[in-house]
Each structure stands twice: as structure tokens, then as C-alpha cells.
Amino acid sequence: MVPFFYVAKGDSIPKGIFREKPDTKSEPTVIELFSTENRLKATGSSSGIGYISALMTSVRDRNDAPNTIDGLTKIPVDLNEGAGGKYIYLYYEKKAAFDPSLSITELDVITSCCYPIIVPPYSWDMCGKSFGSEGWTDLNQGAGGDFIYLVKRTKLRGTSFVDPWYNIPPIRDILIISTNKPLSSYTGWNLIPVDLNKGAGGKWIYLCYKR
């Protein structure tokens, strides 16, 4: 782990370089919220309309990702915020009607310090593939640090009433938090306690969801 140093956006540093966070101990806590229920600021309650059916990523050298791609909508938070590297944005699709074959029921974040992860753990599927390449996106791409990936489960994983995954409600909304302090929870949401800038300095970026 080396002291934090800035990397210009669009520039890249290789894996194997792990940077500390910038020193923000003396600064007030700043939390920015962006969600699928209100793209500019998340509220405490879900919109209640529809279910998350797809999550994709856009990975670019420039900050020119459009608001929508192929019918999916951008959440306007660079997942490499403050860490340099690529501009990475998460896009979502929401279906108004419940469809067991499409709805995402669980999300998680998996990491590796030193090697890319080729396949998800047992019982999980890849999530957050990149538009165009369809490759599984490392959410620290170009910023050093850990390899970080999204994984999901869907209703198709549960095939009968005796399967513990079958009765898990689908996810209605996604929240991304950008903050200058670490978090372990966020009221009203299921926070995945993995910093999406892990090992790459920059902001603390968290993914949350709500059923």
C-alpha cells in the first residue's frame, strides 16, 4: 500500500499498485446519493414501481457516456470517482411488471487483490457486463487496486418452493453512494460493505439495493 497520489481521468495505472485513501479525517462527512428511484438524490422509500431486470456498465476514456444506452438508464456516479482510471458508469433496466425470468433478487460484490476473477462463485452469475464488449467489468479498471466485480442471482436460480432462493423478493431499486468516509450501513437500504474503489484511493463508493 502506497500513499495516495492522483491519477488523471482517462490515464491508467497497472494492477499491483494499491493506494491509500486521501486524508479526509479533518473534513466533514459528505455523502452523495444517486439511485434508480430518483437519479439526482435518493429518498428514504422506494418508488415501488417495477423491478430491476438488468445492470450493465459503460467503460470509457472520456466522460461522454450518454444518459441511456439500448434502453438502459445511467446512474450518474463514476465508479472510479477520485481514483483516476476509466470512467465507469452503471446502467439499469427496470420492468414495470414482475417477470420471474428477468428480475434480479440478489446482488453482491466480489474482489481479488492480485488476479482477475474469470468466473463467479458457485450459485452466482456475472453482473455489470460492459456494453459493446460484453466483458465482465472490473470496477477498478485503470485505477490499480483490487479487481472488483458485481455478481447477481435471479428468480431462475430458484426452481421450486423448497429452494431457499425461490421466495426471495426481487430488487426494486439500486443506490450508489459516493462519500469521503467509510460506511457500514445506510438507513432504509441493504448496503454491500465493499468499497468499489478498494485499493485505488479516491472516494468510498458503495452499492446498495432495496426490495
Secondary structure, 3 states (H helix, E strand, C coil): CECCCCCCECCCECCCCCECCCCCCCCCCCEEEEECCCCCCCCCCCCCCCEEEEEEEEEECCCCCCCEECCEEEECCCCCCCCCECEEEEEEEEECCCCCCCCEEEEEEEEECCCCCCCCCCCCEEECEECCCCCECCCCCCECCCEEEEEEEEHHHCCCCCCCCCCCCCCCEEEEEEECCCCCCECCEEEECCCCCCCECCCEEEEEEEC
